[in-house]
């Protein structure tokens, strides 16, 4: 994982210093070190891929949780608005029934309060 976070220039500088320590006593001067290709063992590649996948999964869970939080706040605001007016709740109920009936091409029967029926029966 440390290799993946370093640039090739940093790796080259580190190798240059290591080589200088080993070659200076012999009087050999290494002028330049350049890293062109790094090959990682399969086990390390799999471990790095698993770590990246776990990081993506964790990020996705955080985003989903934030979405749930925003949705719950919006629902609470809607509930507060509807709670202020009983007529608003009834209109929302009728709108929902209309939407369901239009989507499924069906007729919906819904119960009416008995008090409303008594008013018609007395006439």
PyMOL commands that set and color helices and strands:
alter all, ss='L'
color gray80, all
select helices_A, chain A and resi 2-5+8-26+42-84+86-104+114-121
alter helices_A, ss='H'
color red, helices_A
deselect
rebuild
show_as cartoon
